[in-house]
Amino acid sequence: MPYRNASLALISLAAGLDAALLLLFVMIGRASHGEGLWGVLGTWWPFLAGLIVAWLVLRAWRTPLQIAWTGLGVWMITVIVGLLLRIVSGQGVQLSFVIVTFLVTGAFLIGWRAIALLVGRLRHRRTV
């Protein structure tokens, strides 16, 4: 299993990247609606809460770079919890938003892990 028992630095980087990419997703969406900081934070918090739930449920710190289980699980749990929190908080959820949310967050949360694993494999090949 790659990167088992990851260092604190790697765990912090992975969690930070997940949170930052969720924020980027929200900022891109909110920019198209012309909303300011409060609109961004209001949209980000449910997904950030979902991300925290995902990391805790999956114990993602054990294998933060793994695509299967960690990456896929973080993606699914983050989006589902985030959407549910949006509904409960009265923010509303339209089908187009759900589709875009799944696609973009999937590309972000799985994509950076795929790139990291590819870079790791390429570095390993160079040293062998």
LOFIPA-671817 format. One line per field, with one value per atom (N, C-alpha, C, O): residue number from 1; residue in three letters; chain; atom name; x, y, z. Coordinates in steps of 0.05 Angstrom, whole numbers, plus 5000, padded with zeros to 4 digits. Example, Ala and Ser with C-alpha at 12.3 -4.5 7.8 and 13.67 -1.06 7.14 Angstrom:
// residues 2
k 1, 1, 1, 1, 2, 2, 2, 2
r ALA, ALA, ALA, ALA, SER, SER, SER, SER
c A, A, A, A, A, A, A, A
a N, CA, C, O, N, CA, C, O
east 5264, 5246, 5264, 5285, 5257, 5273, 5258, 5268
north 4886, 4910, 4934, 4934, 4955, 4979, 5001, 5023
up 5156, 5156, 5156, 5169, 5142, 5143, 5157, 5161
***
This chain:
// residues 128
k 1, 1, 1, 1, 2, 2, 2, 2, 3, 3, 3, 3, 4, 4, 4, 4, 5, 5, 5, 5, 6, 6, 6, 6, 7, 7, 7, 7, 8, 8, 8, 8, 9, 9, 9, 9, 10, 10, 10, 10, 11, 11, 11, 11, 12, 12, 12, 12, 13, 13, 13, 13, 14, 14, 14, 14, 15, 15, 15, 15, 16, 16, 16, 16, 17, 17, 17, 17, 18, 18, 18, 18, 19, 19, 19, 19, 20, 20, 20, 20, 21, 21, 21, 21, 22, 22, 22, 22, 23, 23, 23, 23, 24, 24, 24, 24, 25, 25, 25, 25, 26, 26, 26, 26, 27, 27, 27, 27, 28, 28, 28, 28, 29, 29, 29, 29, 30, 30, 30, 30, 31, 31, 31, 31, 32, 32, 32, 32, 33, 33, 33, 33, 34, 34, 34, 34, 35, 35, 35, 35, 36, 36, 36, 36, 37, 37, 37, 37, 38, 38, 38, 38, 39, 39, 39, 39, 40, 40, 40, 40, 41, 41, 41, 41, 42, 42, 42, 42, 43, 43, 43, 43, 44, 44, 44, 44, 45, 45, 45, 45, 46, 46, 46, 46, 47, 47, 47, 47, 48, 48, 48, 48, 49, 49, 49, 49, 50, 50, 50, 50, 51, 51, 51, 51, 52, 52, 52, 52, 53, 53, 53, 53, 54, 54, 54, 54, 55, 55, 55, 55, 56, 56, 56, 56, 57, 57, 57, 57, 58, 58, 58, 58, 59, 59, 59, 59, 60, 60, 60, 60, 61, 61, 61, 61, 62, 62, 62, 62, 63, 63, 63, 63, 64, 64, 64, 64, 65, 65, 65, 65, 66, 66, 66, 66, 67, 67, 67, 67, 68, 68, 68, 68, 69, 69, 69, 69, 70, 70, 70, 70, 71, 71, 71, 71, 72, 72, 72, 72, 73, 73, 73, 73, 74, 74, 74, 74, 75, 75, 75, 75, 76, 76, 76, 76, 77, 77, 77, 77, 78, 78, 78, 78, 79, 79, 79, 79, 80, 80, 80, 80, 81, 81, 81, 81, 82, 82, 82, 82, 83, 83, 83, 83, 84, 84, 84, 84, 85, 85, 85, 85, 86, 86, 86, 86, 87, 87, 87, 87, 88, 88, 88, 88, 89, 89, 89, 89, 90, 90, 90, 90, 91, 91, 91, 91, 92, 92, 92, 92, 93, 93, 93, 93, 94, 94, 94, 94, 95, 95, 95, 95, 96, 96, 96, 96, 97, 97, 97, 97, 98, 98, 98, 98, 99, 99, 99, 99, 100, 100, 100, 100, 101, 101, 101, 101, 102, 102, 102, 102, 103, 103, 103, 103, 104, 104, 104, 104, 105, 105, 105, 105, 106, 106, 106, 106, 107, 107, 107, 107, 108, 108, 108, 108, 109, 109, 109, 109, 110, 110, 110, 110, 111, 111, 111, 111, 112, 112, 112, 112, 113, 113, 113, 113, 114, 114, 114, 114, 115, 115, 115, 115, 116, 116, 116, 116, 117, 117, 117, 117, 118, 118, 118, 118, 119, 119, 119, 119, 120, 120, 120, 120, 121, 121, 121, 121, 122, 122, 122, 122, 123, 123, 123, 123, 124, 124, 124, 124, 125, 125, 125, 125, 126, 126, 126, 126, 127, 127, 127, 127, 128, 128, 128, 128
r MET, MET, MET, MET, PRO, PRO, PRO, PRO, TYR, TYR, TYR, TYR, ARG, ARG, ARG, ARG, ASN, ASN, ASN, ASN, ALA, ALA, ALA, ALA, SER, SER, SER, SER, LEU, LEU, LEU, LEU, ALA, ALA, ALA, ALA, LEU, LEU, LEU, LEU, ILE, ILE, ILE, ILE, SER, SER, SER, SER, LEU, LEU, LEU, LEU, ALA, ALA, ALA, ALA, ALA, ALA, ALA, ALA, GLY, GLY, GLY, GLY, LEU, LEU, LEU, LEU, ASP, ASP, ASP, ASP, ALA, ALA, ALA, ALA, ALA, ALA, ALA, ALA, LEU, LEU, LEU, LEU, LEU, LEU, LEU, LEU, LEU, LEU, LEU, LEU, LEU, LEU, LEU, LEU, PHE, PHE, PHE, PHE, VAL, VAL, VAL, VAL, MET, MET, MET, MET, ILE, ILE, ILE, ILE, GLY, GLY, GLY, GLY, ARG, ARG, ARG, ARG, ALA, ALA, ALA, ALA, SER, SER, SER, SER, HIS, HIS, HIS, HIS, GLY, GLY, GLY, GLY, GLU, GLU, GLU, GLU, GLY, GLY, GLY, GLY, LEU, LEU, LEU, LEU, TRP, TRP, TRP, TRP, GLY, GLY, GLY, GLY, VAL, VAL, VAL, VAL, LEU, LEU, LEU, LEU, GLY, GLY, GLY, GLY, THR, THR, THR, THR, TRP, TRP, TRP, TRP, TRP, TRP, TRP, TRP, PRO, PRO, PRO, PRO, PHE, PHE, PHE, PHE, LEU, LEU, LEU, LEU, ALA, ALA, ALA, ALA, GLY, GLY, GLY, GLY, LEU, LEU, LEU, LEU, ILE, ILE, ILE, ILE, VAL, VAL, VAL, VAL, ALA, ALA, ALA, ALA, TRP, TRP, TRP, TRP, LEU, LEU, LEU, LEU, VAL, VAL, VAL, VAL, LEU, LEU, LEU, LEU, ARG, ARG, ARG, ARG, ALA, ALA, ALA, ALA, TRP, TRP, TRP, TRP, ARG, ARG, ARG, ARG, THR, THR, THR, THR, PRO, PRO, PRO, PRO, LEU, LEU, LEU, LEU, GLN, GLN, GLN, GLN, ILE, ILE, ILE, ILE, ALA, ALA, ALA, ALA, TRP, TRP, TRP, TRP, THR, THR, THR, THR, GLY, GLY, GLY, GLY, LEU, LEU, LEU, LEU, GLY, GLY, GLY, GLY, VAL, VAL, VAL, VAL, TRP, TRP, TRP, TRP, MET, MET, MET, MET, ILE, ILE, ILE, ILE, THR, THR, THR, THR, VAL, VAL, VAL, VAL, ILE, ILE, ILE, ILE, VAL, VAL, VAL, VAL, GLY, GLY, GLY, GLY, LEU, LEU, LEU, LEU, LEU, LEU, LEU, LEU, LEU, LEU, LEU, LEU, ARG, ARG, ARG, ARG, ILE, ILE, ILE, ILE, VAL, VAL, VAL, VAL, SER, SER, SER, SER, GLY, GLY, GLY, GLY, GLN, GLN, GLN, GLN, GLY, GLY, GLY, GLY, VAL, VAL, VAL, VAL, GLN, GLN, GLN, GLN, LEU, LEU, LEU, LEU, SER, SER, SER, SER, PHE, PHE, PHE, PHE, VAL, VAL, VAL, VAL, ILE, ILE, ILE, ILE, VAL, VAL, VAL, VAL, THR, THR, THR, THR, PHE, PHE, PHE, PHE, LEU, LEU, LEU, LEU, VAL, VAL, VAL, VAL, THR, THR, THR, THR, GLY, GLY, GLY, GLY, ALA, ALA, ALA, ALA, PHE, PHE, PHE, PHE, LEU, LEU, LEU, LEU, ILE, ILE, ILE, ILE, GLY, GLY, GLY, GLY, TRP, TRP, TRP, TRP, ARG, ARG, ARG, ARG, ALA, ALA, ALA, ALA, ILE, ILE, ILE, ILE, ALA, ALA, ALA, ALA, LEU, LEU, LEU, LEU, LEU, LEU, LEU, LEU, VAL, VAL, VAL, VAL, GLY, GLY, GLY, GLY, ARG, ARG, ARG, ARG, LEU, LEU, LEU, LEU, ARG, ARG, ARG, ARG, HIS, HIS, HIS, HIS, ARG, ARG, ARG, ARG, ARG, ARG, ARG, ARG, THR, THR, THR, THR, VAL, VAL, VAL, VAL
c A, A, A, A, A, A, A, A, A, A, A, A, A, A, A, A, A, A, A, A, A, A, A, A, A, A, A, A, A, A, A, A, A, A, A, A, A, A, A, A, A, A, A, A, A, A, A, A, A, A, A, A, A, A, A, A, A, A, A, A, A, A, A, A, A, A, A, A, A, A, A, A, A, A, A, A, A, A, A, A, A, A, A, A, A, A, A, A, A, A, A, A, A, A, A, A, A, A, A, A, A, A, A, A, A, A, A, A, A, A, A, A, A, A, A, A, A, A, A, A, A, A, A, A, A, A, A, A, A, A, A, A, A, A, A, A, A, A, A, A, A, A, A, A, A, A, A, A, A, A, A, A, A, A, A, A, A, A, A, A, A, A, A, A, A, A, A, A, A, A, A, A, A, A, A, A, A, A, A, A, A, A, A, A, A, A, A, A, A, A, A, A, A, A, A, A, A, A, A, A, A, A, A, A, A, A, A, A, A, A, A, A, A, A, A, A, A, A, A, A, A, A, A, A, A, A, A, A, A, A, A, A, A, A, A, A, A, A, A, A, A, A, A, A, A, A, A, A, A, A, A, A, A, A, A, A, A, A, A, A, A, A, A, A, A, A, A, A, A, A, A, A, A, A, A, A, A, A, A, A, A, A, A, A, A, A, A, A, A, A, A, A, A, A, A, A, A, A, A, A, A, A, A, A, A, A, A, A, A, A, A, A, A, A, A, A, A, A, A, A, A, A, A, A, A, A, A, A, A, A, A, A, A, A, A, A, A, A, A, A, A, A, A, A, A, A, A, A, A, A, A, A, A, A, A, A, A, A, A, A, A, A, A, A, A, A, A, A, A, A, A, A, A, A, A, A, A, A, A, A, A, A, A, A, A, A, A, A, A, A, A, A, A, A, A, A, A, A, A, A, A, A, A, A, A, A, A, A, A, A, A, A, A, A, A, A, A, A, A, A, A, A, A, A, A, A, A, A, A, A, A, A, A, A, A, A, A, A, A, A, A, A, A, A, A, A, A, A, A, A, A, A, A, A, A, A, A, A, A, A, A, A, A, A, A, A, A, A, A, A, A, A, A, A, A, A, A, A, A, A, A, A, A, A, A, A, A, A, A, A, A, A, A, A, A, A, A, A, A, A, A, A, A, A, A, A, A, A, A, A, A, A
a N, CA, C, O, N, CA, C, O, N, CA, C, O, N, CA, C, O, N, CA, C, O, N, CA, C, O, N, CA, C, O, N, CA, C, O, N, CA, C, O, N, CA, C, O, N, CA, C, O, N, CA, C, O, N, CA, C, O, N, CA, C, O, N, CA, C, O, N, CA, C, O, N, CA, C, O, N, CA, C, O, N, CA, C, O, N, CA, C, O, N, CA, C, O, N, CA, C, O, N, CA, C, O, N, CA, C, O, N, CA, C, O, N, CA, C, O, N, CA, C, O, N, CA, C, O, N, CA, C, O, N, CA, C, O, N, CA, C, O, N, CA, C, O, N, CA, C, O, N, CA, C, O, N, CA, C, O, N, CA, C, O, N, CA, C, O, N, CA, C, O, N, CA, C, O, N, CA, C, O, N, CA, C, O, N, CA, C, O, N, CA, C, O, N, CA, C, O, N, CA, C, O, N, CA, C, O, N, CA, C, O, N, CA, C, O, N, CA, C, O, N, CA, C, O, N, CA, C, O, N, CA, C, O, N, CA, C, O, N, CA, C, O, N, CA, C, O, N, CA, C, O, N, CA, C, O, N, CA, C, O, N, CA, C, O, N, CA, C, O, N, CA, C, O, N, CA, C, O, N, CA, C, O, N, CA, C, O, N, CA, C, O, N, CA, C, O, N, CA, C, O, N, CA, C, O, N, CA, C, O, N, CA, C, O, N, CA, C, O, N, CA, C, O, N, CA, C, O, N, CA, C, O, N, CA, C, O, N, CA, C, O, N, CA, C, O, N, CA, C, O, N, CA, C, O, N, CA, C, O, N, CA, C, O, N, CA, C, O, N, CA, C, O, N, CA, C, O, N, CA, C, O, N, CA, C, O, N, CA, C, O, N, CA, C, O, N, CA, C, O, N, CA, C, O, N, CA, C, O, N, CA, C, O, N, CA, C, O, N, CA, C, O, N, CA, C, O, N, CA, C, O, N, CA, C, O, N, CA, C, O, N, CA, C, O, N, CA, C, O, N, CA, C, O, N, CA, C, O, N, CA, C, O, N, CA, C, O, N, CA, C, O, N, CA, C, O, N, CA, C, O, N, CA, C, O, N, CA, C, O, N, CA, C, O, N, CA, C, O, N, CA, C, O, N, CA, C, O, N, CA, C, O, N, CA, C, O, N, CA, C, O, N, CA, C, O, N, CA, C, O, N, CA, C, O, N, CA, C, O, N, CA, C, O, N, CA, C, O, N, CA, C, O, N, CA, C, O, N, CA, C, O, N, CA, C, O, N, CA, C, O, N, CA, C, O
east 5017, 5000, 5018, 5034, 5016, 5034, 5029, 5006, 5051, 5050, 5035, 5023, 5036, 5024, 5038, 5063, 5024, 5035, 5050, 5074, 5036, 5048, 5058, 5049, 5077, 5088, 5068, 5049, 5072, 5054, 5054, 5033, 5077, 5079, 5062, 5048, 5063, 5048, 5018, 5002, 5011, 4982, 4972, 4950, 4988, 4980, 4977, 4958, 4996, 4995, 4970, 4956, 4964, 4941, 4915, 4898, 4912, 4888, 4885, 4863, 4907, 4907, 4900, 4885, 4911, 4904, 4874, 4861, 4864, 4835, 4818, 4800, 4825, 4809, 4813, 4793, 4837, 4843, 4829, 4819, 4828, 4815, 4785, 4772, 4774, 4745, 4740, 4720, 4757, 4754, 4756, 4741, 4775, 4778, 4752, 4743, 4741, 4716, 4694, 4680, 4692, 4671, 4676, 4658, 4702, 4708, 4702, 4693, 4708, 4702, 4672, 4663, 4657, 4627, 4616, 4598, 4626, 4615, 4623, 4608, 4646, 4655, 4635, 4630, 4624, 4604, 4578, 4562, 4574, 4549, 4555, 4537, 4580, 4587, 4584, 4578, 4588, 4585, 4612, 4633, 4611, 4636, 4644, 4636, 4659, 4671, 4650, 4653, 4628, 4608, 4594, 4587, 4590, 4579, 4597, 4588, 4623, 4643, 4643, 4642, 4645, 4646, 4620, 4621, 4598, 4572, 4569, 4556, 4582, 4581, 4603, 4599, 4626, 4648, 4644, 4651, 4632, 4631, 4618, 4628, 4596, 4584, 4603, 4604, 4618, 4637, 4662, 4673, 4670, 4693, 4685, 4701, 4661, 4651, 4650, 4657, 4640, 4639, 4667, 4671, 4686, 4714, 4725, 4738, 4719, 4728, 4715, 4729, 4689, 4676, 4689, 4694, 4695, 4707, 4734, 4740, 4751, 4777, 4775, 4791, 4756, 4753, 4742, 4753, 4721, 4709, 4728, 4730, 4743, 4761, 4789, 4805, 4794, 4821, 4841, 4861, 4835, 4850, 4879, 4896, 4886, 4914, 4932, 4956, 4920, 4937, 4948, 4971, 4932, 4940, 4929, 4911, 4939, 4927, 4929, 4913, 4949, 4952, 4939, 4938, 4928, 4916, 4890, 4873, 4888, 4864, 4840, 4819, 4844, 4822, 4819, 4839, 4796, 4788, 4791, 4772, 4816, 4819, 4809, 4790, 4820, 4811, 4782, 4767, 4774, 4746, 4727, 4706, 4735, 4718, 4716, 4694, 4739, 4739, 4721, 4705, 4723, 4706, 4677, 4661, 4668, 4640, 4628, 4607, 4642, 4632, 4631, 4611, 4652, 4652, 4629, 4615, 4623, 4602, 4574, 4557, 4570, 4544, 4538, 4516, 4557, 4553, 4550, 4532, 4566, 4564, 4537, 4525, 4527, 4501, 4478, 4460, 4480, 4460, 4460, 4439, 4484, 4486, 4475, 4463, 4479, 4467, 4437, 4424, 4426, 4397, 4386, 4367, 4399, 4390, 4392, 4376, 4413, 4417, 4401, 4403, 4385, 4367, 4381, 4370, 4404, 4419, 4409, 4413, 4395, 4384, 4404, 4428, 4394, 4410, 4395, 4374, 4405, 4392, 4408, 4432, 4395, 4407, 4433, 4453, 4433, 4457, 4480, 4503, 4474, 4495, 4506, 4530, 4488, 4497, 4516, 4537, 4508, 4524, 4552, 4572, 4552, 4577, 4594, 4618, 4582, 4596, 4610, 4634, 4595, 4608, 4631, 4652, 4627, 4647, 4672, 4695, 4669, 4692, 4707, 4731, 4692, 4706, 4719, 4741, 4708, 4720, 4746, 4767, 4746, 4770, 4792, 4815, 4783, 4802, 4813, 4838, 4795, 4804, 4817, 4834, 4809, 4822, 4847, 4867, 4844, 4864, 4891, 4912, 4891, 4917, 4930, 4955, 4914, 4926, 4938, 4959, 4924, 4935, 4961, 4980, 4962, 4987, 5010, 5032, 5003, 5023, 5034, 5058, 5016, 5025, 5041, 5061, 5034, 5049, 5077, 5097, 5079, 5105, 5122, 5146, 5109, 5124, 5134, 5157, 5118, 5127, 5150, 5168, 5148, 5169, 5195, 5216, 5193, 5218, 5229, 5254, 5212, 5221, 5236, 5256, 5225, 5238, 5266, 5284, 5269, 5295, 5316, 5340, 5307, 5326, 5332, 5351, 5317, 5321, 5340, 5346
north 4977, 5000, 5025, 5028, 5042, 5065, 5086, 5092, 5096, 5119, 5112, 5130, 5087, 5079, 5093, 5096, 5100, 5115, 5139, 5143, 5157, 5181, 5200, 5199, 5216, 5236, 5258, 5262, 5272, 5294, 5316, 5328, 5320, 5340, 5331, 5348, 5306, 5296, 5296, 5303, 5289, 5290, 5319, 5324, 5337, 5366, 5376, 5391, 5369, 5377, 5366, 5380, 5340, 5327, 5340, 5346, 5344, 5356, 5385, 5394, 5399, 5427, 5429, 5447, 5411, 5411, 5405, 5418, 5385, 5379, 5404, 5411, 5417, 5440, 5463, 5477, 5468, 5489, 5485, 5504, 5460, 5454, 5457, 5465, 5450, 5455, 5485, 5494, 5501, 5530, 5541, 5558, 5530, 5539, 5533, 5550, 5509, 5502, 5522, 5532, 5529, 5548, 5575, 5589, 5584, 5611, 5613, 5634, 5592, 5593, 5595, 5611, 5579, 5580, 5607, 5618, 5617, 5642, 5666, 5686, 5665, 5686, 5690, 5712, 5668, 5669, 5682, 5691, 5683, 5695, 5723, 5737, 5731, 5758, 5762, 5784, 5741, 5743, 5747, 5739, 5759, 5766, 5744, 5721, 5753, 5735, 5718, 5694, 5731, 5717, 5696, 5674, 5701, 5681, 5657, 5634, 5662, 5641, 5624, 5600, 5637, 5623, 5608, 5585, 5619, 5606, 5581, 5562, 5581, 5557, 5537, 5513, 5547, 5529, 5513, 5489, 5525, 5511, 5484, 5466, 5479, 5452, 5431, 5409, 5439, 5420, 5416, 5395, 5437, 5435, 5416, 5400, 5420, 5402, 5373, 5354, 5369, 5343, 5331, 5307, 5348, 5339, 5329, 5309, 5344, 5336, 5310, 5292, 5307, 5281, 5259, 5237, 5263, 5243, 5234, 5211, 5254, 5247, 5231, 5213, 5238, 5224, 5196, 5177, 5193, 5167, 5148, 5124, 5158, 5141, 5138, 5122, 5154, 5156, 5161, 5147, 5181, 5187, 5193, 5192, 5201, 5207, 5183, 5186, 5159, 5135, 5131, 5124, 5137, 5135, 5158, 5155, 5182, 5206, 5208, 5222, 5194, 5196, 5174, 5175, 5154, 5131, 5140, 5153, 5131, 5138, 5121, 5131, 5095, 5077, 5079, 5080, 5080, 5083, 5111, 5125, 5120, 5147, 5168, 5183, 5170, 5191, 5189, 5208, 5165, 5161, 5166, 5178, 5155, 5159, 5188, 5197, 5202, 5230, 5245, 5262, 5240, 5254, 5249, 5268, 5224, 5217, 5228, 5241, 5223, 5232, 5262, 5274, 5276, 5305, 5317, 5334, 5307, 5318, 5311, 5328, 5286, 5279, 5294, 5305, 5295, 5310, 5340, 5353, 5350, 5379, 5386, 5406, 5369, 5374, 5372, 5388, 5352, 5349, 5373, 5383, 5383, 5407, 5431, 5449, 5433, 5456, 5455, 5475, 5431, 5428, 5435, 5451, 5424, 5429, 5459, 5469, 5472, 5500, 5519, 5544, 5508, 5524, 5537, 5555, 5527, 5539, 5529, 5542, 5507, 5497, 5481, 5486, 5462, 5445, 5439, 5425, 5448, 5443, 5421, 5417, 5405, 5383, 5391, 5377, 5414, 5423, 5427, 5421, 5438, 5443, 5416, 5414, 5397, 5370, 5358, 5347, 5359, 5347, 5360, 5347, 5387, 5401, 5396, 5393, 5395, 5391, 5363, 5361, 5343, 5316, 5315, 5305, 5327, 5326, 5341, 5331, 5366, 5383, 5374, 5372, 5369, 5360, 5333, 5328, 5316, 5290, 5295, 5282, 5312, 5318, 5330, 5323, 5347, 5360, 5340, 5337, 5326, 5310, 5284, 5274, 5273, 5249, 5258, 5244, 5279, 5288, 5294, 5285, 5309, 5315, 5290, 5288, 5271, 5246, 5230, 5217, 5229, 5215, 5227, 5213, 5253, 5267, 5260, 5255, 5261, 5255, 5227, 5222, 5208, 5180, 5176, 5161, 5190, 5188, 5199, 5187, 5222, 5234, 5216, 5212, 5204, 5185, 5161, 5152, 5151, 5128, 5135, 5120, 5159, 5168, 5172, 5165, 5183, 5186, 5159, 5156, 5140, 5114, 5100, 5087, 5103, 5092, 5103, 5089, 5128, 5141, 5131, 5131, 5124, 5115, 5085, 5075, 5070, 5041, 5036, 5012
up 5000, 5000, 5000, 5018, 4980, 4978, 5000, 5007, 5010, 5029, 5055, 5067, 5063, 5088, 5111, 5110, 5131, 5154, 5145, 5150, 5131, 5119, 5141, 5164, 5134, 5152, 5157, 5142, 5179, 5185, 5163, 5157, 5151, 5129, 5105, 5094, 5098, 5076, 5082, 5065, 5106, 5114, 5113, 5103, 5123, 5123, 5095, 5088, 5078, 5050, 5036, 5022, 5040, 5027, 5037, 5020, 5063, 5073, 5064, 5057, 5064, 5054, 5025, 5017, 5008, 4980, 4976, 4959, 4990, 4988, 4994, 4979, 5017, 5025, 5005, 4998, 4996, 4977, 4950, 4938, 4941, 4916, 4918, 4899, 4941, 4945, 4945, 4934, 4957, 4957, 4929, 4921, 4913, 4886, 4870, 4855, 4874, 4861, 4868, 4850, 4893, 4902, 4890, 4881, 4891, 4880, 4851, 4841, 4836, 4807, 4803, 4787, 4817, 4815, 4824, 4811, 4846, 4856, 4839, 4837, 4826, 4809, 4786, 4776, 4776, 4754, 4764, 4747, 4790, 4801, 4812, 4821, 4811, 4820, 4850, 4859, 4866, 4895, 4908, 4898, 4931, 4946, 4966, 4963, 4986, 5005, 5020, 5024, 5029, 5045, 5028, 5038, 5003, 4985, 4982, 4981, 4979, 4977, 5003, 5002, 5026, 5051, 5056, 5067, 5049, 5053, 5036, 5044, 5013, 4996, 5003, 5001, 5013, 5020, 5045, 5045, 5066, 5092, 5091, 5104, 5076, 5076, 5065, 5074, 5044, 5032, 5049, 5050, 5062, 5081, 5104, 5113, 5114, 5135, 5125, 5139, 5100, 5088, 5085, 5089, 5078, 5076, 5103, 5104, 5124, 5151, 5158, 5169, 5153, 5159, 5143, 5154, 5118, 5101, 5112, 5114, 5119, 5129, 5155, 5160, 5172, 5198, 5194, 5205, 5177, 5173, 5160, 5167, 5140, 5124, 5137, 5129, 5158, 5169, 5147, 5144, 5131, 5106, 5112, 5093, 5136, 5142, 5140, 5138, 5140, 5138, 5110, 5106, 5090, 5061, 5046, 5029, 5051, 5039, 5008, 4996, 4996, 4968, 4952, 4927, 4966, 4952, 4938, 4949, 4913, 4897, 4906, 4913, 4904, 4913, 4943, 4957, 4952, 4980, 4989, 4994, 4992, 5004, 4984, 4992, 4961, 4942, 4934, 4935, 4926, 4918, 4942, 4939, 4965, 4989, 4998, 5004, 4998, 5005, 4986, 4995, 4961, 4941, 4946, 4948, 4948, 4951, 4977, 4977, 4999, 5025, 5026, 5036, 5016, 5017, 5002, 5012, 4978, 4961, 4974, 4975, 4982, 4993, 5019, 5022, 5037, 5062, 5056, 5067, 5038, 5030, 5019, 5026, 5001, 4989, 5010, 5010, 5027, 5049, 5067, 5075, 5074, 5091, 5077, 5090, 5051, 5036, 5037, 5040, 5035, 5036, 5063, 5066, 5084, 5112, 5119, 5134, 5108, 5115, 5097, 5099, 5079, 5062, 5038, 5027, 5031, 5009, 4982, 4961, 4981, 4956, 4940, 4941, 4926, 4909, 4884, 4885, 4862, 4836, 4822, 4827, 4805, 4792, 4777, 4778, 4763, 4749, 4768, 4762, 4792, 4812, 4822, 4826, 4826, 4836, 4815, 4823, 4790, 4769, 4767, 4767, 4766, 4764, 4789, 4787, 4812, 4837, 4837, 4843, 4829, 4828, 4807, 4813, 4784, 4763, 4771, 4769, 4779, 4784, 4810, 4809, 4831, 4855, 4851, 4862, 4835, 4828, 4813, 4820, 4794, 4779, 4797, 4795, 4815, 4834, 4854, 4857, 4869, 4891, 4883, 4897, 4860, 4849, 4832, 4833, 4818, 4799, 4812, 4802, 4834, 4846, 4858, 4858, 4867, 4877, 4854, 4857, 4832, 4808, 4799, 4792, 4799, 4791, 4811, 4803, 4837, 4858, 4855, 4857, 4850, 4847, 4822, 4822, 4800, 4776, 4780, 4771, 4792, 4798, 4815, 4811, 4836, 4853, 4838, 4843, 4820, 4804, 4785, 4782, 4773, 4755, 4770, 4760, 4794, 4811, 4818, 4819, 4825, 4832, 4809, 4813, 4785, 4761, 4757, 4748, 4762, 4758, 4778, 4771, 4801, 4822, 4819, 4831, 4804, 4801, 4778, 4773
***
